[in-house]
Amino acid sequence: MEGYCVVLITAPTQEGEKIAQEIVSRKLGACVNVVPEVNSIYWWKGNIERDKESLLVVKTSVGKLRELIDSVKELHSYTVPEIVALPIVAGNEDYLKWIEESLS
């Protein structure tokens, strides 16, 4: 595999667990932490909006990223879901190996 990343995804609170379960079931993420509620303030269609959302923190490989994005867009109710990947530049080698093994 060509490296690892952490992917941040926000979702309506009622959808977060379902999306996380699908990500792991499809082997698109080795682990998904679900932060049940964050307060989000954002621009949407010219207005400042406020919502309570779940935050999903996905650990995956760069090689799985495109499929992960496509799957989340399929599962998600938002027109433009937040899906942001950050590279893992260093980490516990045993944990990174576990990510790779979990995605196989």
PyMOL commands that place a pseudoatom at each C-alpha (Angstrom):
pseudoatom trace, name=CA, resn=MET, resi=1, chain=A, elem=C, hetatm=0, pos=[0.000, 0.000, 0.000]
pseudoatom trace, name=CA, resn=GLU, resi=2, chain=A, elem=C, hetatm=0, pos=[1.080, 3.543, -0.607]
pseudoatom trace, name=CA, resn=GLY, resi=3, chain=A, elem=C, hetatm=0, pos=[0.691, 5.138, 2.824]
pseudoatom trace, name=CA, resn=TYR, resi=4, chain=A, elem=C, hetatm=0, pos=[-2.015, 5.849, 5.340]
pseudoatom trace, name=CA, resn=CYS, resi=5, chain=A, elem=C, hetatm=0, pos=[-4.392, 8.668, 6.144]
pseudoatom trace, name=CA, resn=VAL, resi=6, chain=A, elem=C, hetatm=0, pos=[-6.964, 9.854, 8.646]
pseudoatom trace, name=CA, resn=VAL, resi=7, chain=A, elem=C, hetatm=0, pos=[-10.263, 10.829, 7.053]
pseudoatom trace, name=CA, resn=LEU, resi=8, chain=A, elem=C, hetatm=0, pos=[-12.651, 13.228, 8.787]
pseudoatom trace, name=CA, resn=ILE, resi=9, chain=A, elem=C, hetatm=0, pos=[-16.328, 12.925, 7.906]
pseudoatom trace, name=CA, resn=THR, resi=10, chain=A, elem=C, hetatm=0, pos=[-19.263, 14.771, 9.414]
pseudoatom trace, name=CA, resn=ALA, resi=11, chain=A, elem=C, hetatm=0, pos=[-22.769, 13.319, 9.245]
pseudoatom trace, name=CA, resn=PRO, resi=12, chain=A, elem=C, hetatm=0, pos=[-26.176, 13.862, 10.801]
pseudoatom trace, name=CA, resn=THR, resi=13, chain=A, elem=C, hetatm=0, pos=[-26.088, 12.349, 14.293]
pseudoatom trace, name=CA, resn=GLN, resi=14, chain=A, elem=C, hetatm=0, pos=[-28.605, 9.663, 13.325]
pseudoatom trace, name=CA, resn=GLU, resi=15, chain=A, elem=C, hetatm=0, pos=[-26.403, 8.539, 10.372]
pseudoatom trace, name=CA, resn=GLY, resi=16, chain=A, elem=C, hetatm=0, pos=[-22.929, 8.472, 11.915]
pseudoatom trace, name=CA, resn=GLU, resi=17, chain=A, elem=C, hetatm=0, pos=[-22.994, 4.962, 13.394]
pseudoatom trace, name=CA, resn=LYS, resi=18, chain=A, elem=C, hetatm=0, pos=[-24.507, 3.438, 10.246]
pseudoatom trace, name=CA, resn=ILE, resi=19, chain=A, elem=C, hetatm=0, pos=[-21.894, 5.012, 7.965]
pseudoatom trace, name=CA, resn=ALA, resi=20, chain=A, elem=C, hetatm=0, pos=[-19.088, 3.953, 10.330]
pseudoatom trace, name=CA, resn=GLN, resi=21, chain=A, elem=C, hetatm=0, pos=[-20.356, 0.361, 10.385]
pseudoatom trace, name=CA, resn=GLU, resi=22, chain=A, elem=C, hetatm=0, pos=[-20.487, 0.247, 6.577]
pseudoatom trace, name=CA, resn=ILE, resi=23, chain=A, elem=C, hetatm=0, pos=[-16.962, 1.675, 6.246]
pseudoatom trace, name=CA, resn=VAL, resi=24, chain=A, elem=C, hetatm=0, pos=[-15.529, -1.056, 8.479]
pseudoatom trace, name=CA, resn=SER, resi=25, chain=A, elem=C, hetatm=0, pos=[-17.720, -3.820, 6.995]
pseudoatom trace, name=CA, resn=ARG, resi=26, chain=A, elem=C, hetatm=0, pos=[-16.565, -2.927, 3.484]
pseudoatom trace, name=CA, resn=LYS, resi=27, chain=A, elem=C, hetatm=0, pos=[-12.909, -2.872, 4.667]
pseudoatom trace, name=CA, resn=LEU, resi=28, chain=A, elem=C, hetatm=0, pos=[-12.540, 0.751, 3.622]
pseudoatom trace, name=CA, resn=GLY, resi=29, chain=A, elem=C, hetatm=0, pos=[-11.369, 1.751, 7.087]
pseudoatom trace, name=CA, resn=ALA, resi=30, chain=A, elem=C, hetatm=0, pos=[-9.569, -0.299, 9.723]
pseudoatom trace, name=CA, resn=CYS, resi=31, chain=A, elem=C, hetatm=0, pos=[-11.163, 1.736, 12.514]
pseudoatom trace, name=CA, resn=VAL, resi=32, chain=A, elem=C, hetatm=0, pos=[-13.731, 4.502, 12.748]
pseudoatom trace, name=CA, resn=ASN, resi=33, chain=A, elem=C, hetatm=0, pos=[-14.012, 6.594, 15.893]
pseudoatom trace, name=CA, resn=VAL, resi=34, chain=A, elem=C, hetatm=0, pos=[-17.474, 8.116, 16.192]
pseudoatom trace, name=CA, resn=VAL, resi=35, chain=A, elem=C, hetatm=0, pos=[-17.628, 11.351, 18.146]
pseudoatom trace, name=CA, resn=PRO, resi=36, chain=A, elem=C, hetatm=0, pos=[-21.383, 11.383, 18.753]
pseudoatom trace, name=CA, resn=GLU, resi=37, chain=A, elem=C, hetatm=0, pos=[-21.951, 15.122, 18.727]
pseudoatom trace, name=CA, resn=VAL, resi=38, chain=A, elem=C, hetatm=0, pos=[-20.045, 18.163, 17.534]
pseudoatom trace, name=CA, resn=ASN, resi=39, chain=A, elem=C, hetatm=0, pos=[-21.447, 21.632, 16.963]
pseudoatom trace, name=CA, resn=SER, resi=40, chain=A, elem=C, hetatm=0, pos=[-20.866, 22.664, 13.355]
pseudoatom trace, name=CA, resn=ILE, resi=41, chain=A, elem=C, hetatm=0, pos=[-21.138, 26.224, 12.054]
pseudoatom trace, name=CA, resn=TYR, resi=42, chain=A, elem=C, hetatm=0, pos=[-20.772, 26.584, 8.294]
pseudoatom trace, name=CA, resn=TRP, resi=43, chain=A, elem=C, hetatm=0, pos=[-21.787, 28.421, 5.142]
pseudoatom trace, name=CA, resn=TRP, resi=44, chain=A, elem=C, hetatm=0, pos=[-24.506, 26.808, 3.043]
pseudoatom trace, name=CA, resn=LYS, resi=45, chain=A, elem=C, hetatm=0, pos=[-26.276, 28.517, 0.133]
pseudoatom trace, name=CA, resn=GLY, resi=46, chain=A, elem=C, hetatm=0, pos=[-25.317, 32.005, 1.303]
pseudoatom trace, name=CA, resn=ASN, resi=47, chain=A, elem=C, hetatm=0, pos=[-26.359, 31.511, 4.939]
pseudoatom trace, name=CA, resn=ILE, resi=48, chain=A, elem=C, hetatm=0, pos=[-24.506, 30.642, 8.109]
pseudoatom trace, name=CA, resn=GLU, resi=49, chain=A, elem=C, hetatm=0, pos=[-25.955, 27.377, 9.393]
pseudoatom trace, name=CA, resn=ARG, resi=50, chain=A, elem=C, hetatm=0, pos=[-25.607, 25.615, 12.750]
pseudoatom trace, name=CA, resn=ASP, resi=51, chain=A, elem=C, hetatm=0, pos=[-26.085, 21.889, 13.269]
pseudoatom trace, name=CA, resn=LYS, resi=52, chain=A, elem=C, hetatm=0, pos=[-25.245, 19.115, 15.658]
pseudoatom trace, name=CA, resn=GLU, resi=53, chain=A, elem=C, hetatm=0, pos=[-23.416, 16.378, 13.761]
pseudoatom trace, name=CA, resn=SER, resi=54, chain=A, elem=C, hetatm=0, pos=[-21.405, 13.223, 14.386]
pseudoatom trace, name=CA, resn=LEU, resi=55, chain=A, elem=C, hetatm=0, pos=[-17.705, 13.331, 13.545]
pseudoatom trace, name=CA, resn=LEU, resi=56, chain=A, elem=C, hetatm=0, pos=[-16.223, 10.162, 12.058]
pseudoatom trace, name=CA, resn=VAL, resi=57, chain=A, elem=C, hetatm=0, pos=[-12.448, 9.706, 12.285]
pseudoatom trace, name=CA, resn=VAL, resi=58, chain=A, elem=C, hetatm=0, pos=[-11.429, 6.963, 9.847]
pseudoatom trace, name=CA, resn=LYS, resi=59, chain=A, elem=C, hetatm=0, pos=[-7.998, 5.309, 9.703]
pseudoatom trace, name=CA, resn=THR, resi=60, chain=A, elem=C, hetatm=0, pos=[-7.338, 3.894, 6.246]
pseudoatom trace, name=CA, resn=SER, resi=61, chain=A, elem=C, hetatm=0, pos=[-4.811, 3.544, 3.444]
pseudoatom trace, name=CA, resn=VAL, resi=62, chain=A, elem=C, hetatm=0, pos=[-4.299, 6.004, 0.623]
pseudoatom trace, name=CA, resn=GLY, resi=63, chain=A, elem=C, hetatm=0, pos=[-5.068, 3.122, -1.739]
pseudoatom trace, name=CA, resn=LYS, resi=64, chain=A, elem=C, hetatm=0, pos=[-8.599, 2.779, -0.294]
pseudoatom trace, name=CA, resn=LEU, resi=65, chain=A, elem=C, hetatm=0, pos=[-9.346, 6.519, -0.271]
pseudoatom trace, name=CA, resn=ARG, resi=66, chain=A, elem=C, hetatm=0, pos=[-11.176, 6.838, -3.629]
pseudoatom trace, name=CA, resn=GLU, resi=67, chain=A, elem=C, hetatm=0, pos=[-13.448, 3.882, -2.838]
pseudoatom trace, name=CA, resn=LEU, resi=68, chain=A, elem=C, hetatm=0, pos=[-14.076, 5.252, 0.671]
pseudoatom trace, name=CA, resn=ILE, resi=69, chain=A, elem=C, hetatm=0, pos=[-15.095, 8.656, -0.717]
pseudoatom trace, name=CA, resn=ASP, resi=70, chain=A, elem=C, hetatm=0, pos=[-17.407, 7.078, -3.302]
pseudoatom trace, name=CA, resn=SER, resi=71, chain=A, elem=C, hetatm=0, pos=[-19.035, 4.819, -0.678]
pseudoatom trace, name=CA, resn=VAL, resi=72, chain=A, elem=C, hetatm=0, pos=[-19.583, 7.642, 1.806]
pseudoatom trace, name=CA, resn=LYS, resi=73, chain=A, elem=C, hetatm=0, pos=[-21.176, 9.782, -0.907]
pseudoatom trace, name=CA, resn=GLU, resi=74, chain=A, elem=C, hetatm=0, pos=[-23.508, 6.861, -1.710]
pseudoatom trace, name=CA, resn=LEU, resi=75, chain=A, elem=C, hetatm=0, pos=[-24.464, 6.314, 1.966]
pseudoatom trace, name=CA, resn=HIS, resi=76, chain=A, elem=C, hetatm=0, pos=[-24.637, 9.961, 3.084]
pseudoatom trace, name=CA, resn=SER, resi=77, chain=A, elem=C, hetatm=0, pos=[-27.777, 12.103, 3.020]
pseudoatom trace, name=CA, resn=TYR, resi=78, chain=A, elem=C, hetatm=0, pos=[-25.932, 15.408, 2.420]
pseudoatom trace, name=CA, resn=THR, resi=79, chain=A, elem=C, hetatm=0, pos=[-25.612, 16.813, -1.095]
pseudoatom trace, name=CA, resn=VAL, resi=80, chain=A, elem=C, hetatm=0, pos=[-21.995, 17.792, -0.336]
pseudoatom trace, name=CA, resn=PRO, resi=81, chain=A, elem=C, hetatm=0, pos=[-20.697, 15.664, 2.560]
pseudoatom trace, name=CA, resn=GLU, resi=82, chain=A, elem=C, hetatm=0, pos=[-17.490, 16.682, 4.322]
pseudoatom trace, name=CA, resn=ILE, resi=83, chain=A, elem=C, hetatm=0, pos=[-14.839, 14.070, 3.546]
pseudoatom trace, name=CA, resn=VAL, resi=84, chain=A, elem=C, hetatm=0, pos=[-11.319, 15.361, 4.231]
pseudoatom trace, name=CA, resn=ALA, resi=85, chain=A, elem=C, hetatm=0, pos=[-8.193, 13.172, 4.226]
pseudoatom trace, name=CA, resn=LEU, resi=86, chain=A, elem=C, hetatm=0, pos=[-5.038, 14.025, 6.144]
pseudoatom trace, name=CA, resn=PRO, resi=87, chain=A, elem=C, hetatm=0, pos=[-1.835, 12.047, 5.567]
pseudoatom trace, name=CA, resn=ILE, resi=88, chain=A, elem=C, hetatm=0, pos=[-0.314, 10.087, 8.421]
pseudoatom trace, name=CA, resn=VAL, resi=89, chain=A, elem=C, hetatm=0, pos=[3.327, 11.134, 8.247]
pseudoatom trace, name=CA, resn=ALA, resi=90, chain=A, elem=C, hetatm=0, pos=[4.514, 9.014, 11.173]
pseudoatom trace, name=CA, resn=GLY, resi=91, chain=A, elem=C, hetatm=0, pos=[3.100, 6.656, 13.771]
pseudoatom trace, name=CA, resn=ASN, resi=92, chain=A, elem=C, hetatm=0, pos=[3.411, 3.459, 15.733]
pseudoatom trace, name=CA, resn=GLU, resi=93, chain=A, elem=C, hetatm=0, pos=[4.663, 0.982, 13.123]
pseudoatom trace, name=CA, resn=ASP, resi=94, chain=A, elem=C, hetatm=0, pos=[2.671, -1.843, 14.752]
pseudoatom trace, name=CA, resn=TYR, resi=95, chain=A, elem=C, hetatm=0, pos=[-0.523, 0.215, 14.466]
pseudoatom trace, name=CA, resn=LEU, resi=96, chain=A, elem=C, hetatm=0, pos=[0.155, 1.110, 10.830]
pseudoatom trace, name=CA, resn=LYS, resi=97, chain=A, elem=C, hetatm=0, pos=[0.787, -2.568, 10.065]
pseudoatom trace, name=CA, resn=TRP, resi=98, chain=A, elem=C, hetatm=0, pos=[-2.521, -3.399, 11.781]
pseudoatom trace, name=CA, resn=ILE, resi=99, chain=A, elem=C, hetatm=0, pos=[-4.317, -0.882, 9.528]
pseudoatom trace, name=CA, resn=GLU, resi=100, chain=A, elem=C, hetatm=0, pos=[-2.875, -2.578, 6.446]
pseudoatom trace, name=CA, resn=GLU, resi=101, chain=A, elem=C, hetatm=0, pos=[-3.759, -6.082, 7.694]
pseudoatom trace, name=CA, resn=SER, resi=102, chain=A, elem=C, hetatm=0, pos=[-7.301, -4.996, 8.610]
pseudoatom trace, name=CA, resn=LEU, resi=103, chain=A, elem=C, hetatm=0, pos=[-7.959, -3.646, 5.122]
pseudoatom trace, name=CA, resn=SER, resi=104, chain=A, elem=C, hetatm=0, pos=[-6.855, -6.845, 3.365]
for i in range(1, 104): cmd.bond("trace and resi %d" % i, "trace and resi %d" % (i + 1))
show_as sticks, trace
zoom trace
